Amino acid sequence: MPSPLSQRFRAVLAAILLALTAGLLTTLPAGSASAETQGKTFRAGSLQDPNLRFVGRWDTSDPATYVGNWESPYVEAAFTGTTVKATVRDTVTVYASVDHGPIQTFDQVSGTIDLTPTPLAPGQHQVWFSYRTGEIPTCATWPSPCATFQGFTFDRGAKTLPQKDKKLIEFIGDSITVGYGTEKTTVDSYSWLLGEKLGVDHTNIARSGACLTQLSNCFGLNENWDRTTIGGTTDWDFTRYQADAVVINLGTNDAGRGVSAADFQQNYTTLLEEARAKYPGAQLFAFENLRQRYPAETEAAVQARNDAGDAAVHFIDTADWLTAEDYVDGGHPNEAGHAKIADRLAPIVAPYLGIPLPGSPADPDVRFTGRWDTSDPEAYVPTWAGSYFTTRFTGTSVTLNQRRTIDFWASVDGGEDVYFSGVSGDVDITPDPLSEGEHTLRVSYRNVAGSYKGDAVFQGLTLDSGARTLATPGRRPILEFVGDSITMGSTSSKTTLTSYGWLSGEKLGARHTQIAWGGGCLVAAADGCTGISQRFFKTYDGTADWDFGTYQADVVVVNLGTNDLSHNVTPEEFQSVYTQFLKNIRAVYPRADILALGTFSGRYLTETQAAVAATRDRRTSYVDTTGWLPAEGLTDKVHPNDLGHQLITDRLTPILGKILQRRA
């Protein structure tokens, strides 16, 4: 009979296993914890949950209550389930956003706060939770440690998810950096907006009324920026985090306190030296304050550090950034003013951090499908038919930046493709603002007979201040359709967008592209017919070879031969070239399934089937399309109309679906 001790052990073990199964406890992922915590279990959302990200200067000495210091410290979590609640100890005003949606304000609350009174859809979600500190008396005595946090609570069985590490910008300043005068203070400030725009962590080491210089009548950041709390005496432990950039905006208040130019310059130089000592790898930015006080001295302090061999210190000239309408009271920016500052700072700071601007051609969260010429990092050019880009983004609006006149289609949130004809410059895709939250965008340029109608040059997207693009999770299979004007969708209502290739890809939830040329032949004919068997391997119509390492198609569908007969291509030549073409496709797509469609006109069917057999490739197949395209599905006895493309799609997608299911 088991001893009482072993019985208790089994009971405890059973309870732990039950909790793990229910998702009440989370095991720390391997490699993500210190030796002291590795292997321990935690309740999802608790302070000990390693998937919670605390940004800012948090006092974590009390394992039951963490205390955030300075301005608007915040905590983030990715989680599953349908609800999330946050628990705070002290009465405070807090802000929260779920799935990048509207910032919710909870005024003077304590205890457990329901952040999702309307349950979310089941799935994965994201939440950040922050505090209003400093500008209103949310605590009994400011600055008292009112930003307390005791954990998140999720659905029973829900779990938190690991989050990627981010770069971090630390902002050092006064009431302008705090966001004084705006509705939500720090979360309306340029510091918060810039951090969110660039998708980085951000801390706000600032206090209203602060000077650079410590005085009897002015709080000096030169002596306090490295403390754990505002006005405290405990030094911050800089091993807790390392800033990748530090933006300093000080001097507005020093002039009114009689600080001399010489003292200001010396104190600024010393602050830059100290910041370098604490953050040896950071880029340091000295912000010319908006009132243009001590600009020469600020720049001289930067130059002193440069002369000392520190090239990673930069002066930011802010002259003429704002106008009178951008201020609340002539000194403090309003929400629009802070947005302008963030938008001006972004292209200055981002390159030093190696971060592409959100929505720019180089933004990895903008996904380009098809063949794009990316040789110019500021202007990407789609080449073959069916190239498009997609992205997820936050905010309420999106504008497409075009070089010259162009026609294109745009779809927002999976809605109807809207046609924009003869537009150029900054094109507003959302004349009616969207709801706040996460959105999707797809843009496809209008192609005509193998080229594009207009100047198809993508130069980027403009989003709301503080908005950013988001990565598209997961990999979707890629279908590549190779052909002529039929594959392009010529004579259908929206050309490529109503072609069987586009429709098949959309129906199967796959990415799709068309390597097709209006009037093209399989064989490069003597009379000048473009030979797709050769042109397929080019970026477009030039001599540059396409880099097949850019993407790998999962399935390649070839539909060629309709035009070869009228260009005097013999059956023997057609079969020989087709065989070699299929082998060449296999060489660049070694893992793809290849389908050779019989032409809908019935031309070269025997030769196409024989070419497939000649490859001796078990993953290259012939598809008999006899009867797929009736007369009512044609516009001119050759090109399918919308009905015809839909009928082809209905016959082709079951074949493609089985291949994708097998490959999954």
JOURMO-V824664 format. One record per helix or strand. SS is the DSSP state (h for helix, s for strand). FROM is the first residue (numbers start at 1). LEN is the number of residues. If there is no record, write none. Layout:
ss=SS from=FROM len=LEN
ss=SS from=FROM len=LEN
This chain:
ss=h from=4 len=19
ss=s from=25 len=3
ss=s from=41 len=3
ss=s from=53 len=7
ss=s from=66 len=15
ss=s from=84 len=15
ss=s from=104 len=11
ss=s from=124 len=8
ss=s from=148 len=2
ss=s from=151 len=4
ss=s from=160 len=2
ss=s from=168 len=6
ss=h from=175 len=4
ss=h from=185 len=4
ss=h from=190 len=9
ss=s from=201 len=6
ss=s from=211 len=1
ss=s from=215 len=1
ss=s from=218 len=1
ss=s from=220 len=1
ss=h from=221 len=4
ss=s from=227 len=1
ss=s from=235 len=1
ss=s from=245 len=5
ss=h from=255 len=3
ss=h from=261 len=18
ss=s from=283 len=5
ss=h from=295 len=13
ss=s from=313 len=4
ss=h from=324 len=3
ss=s from=327 len=1
ss=s from=333 len=1
ss=h from=335 len=19
ss=s from=366 len=4
ss=s from=372 len=5
ss=s from=379 len=4
ss=s from=388 len=7
ss=s from=398 len=15
ss=s from=418 len=11
ss=s from=438 len=8
ss=s from=447 len=2
ss=s from=451 len=2
ss=s from=454 len=1
ss=s from=457 len=7
ss=s from=469 len=2
ss=s from=478 len=6
ss=h from=485 len=4
ss=h from=495 len=4
ss=h from=500 len=9
ss=s from=511 len=6
ss=s from=521 len=1
ss=s from=531 len=1
ss=h from=532 len=4
ss=s from=538 len=1
ss=s from=545 len=1
ss=s from=555 len=5
ss=h from=565 len=3
ss=h from=571 len=18
ss=s from=593 len=5
ss=h from=605 len=11
ss=s from=620 len=4
ss=h from=631 len=3
ss=s from=634 len=1
ss=s from=640 len=1
ss=h from=642 len=22
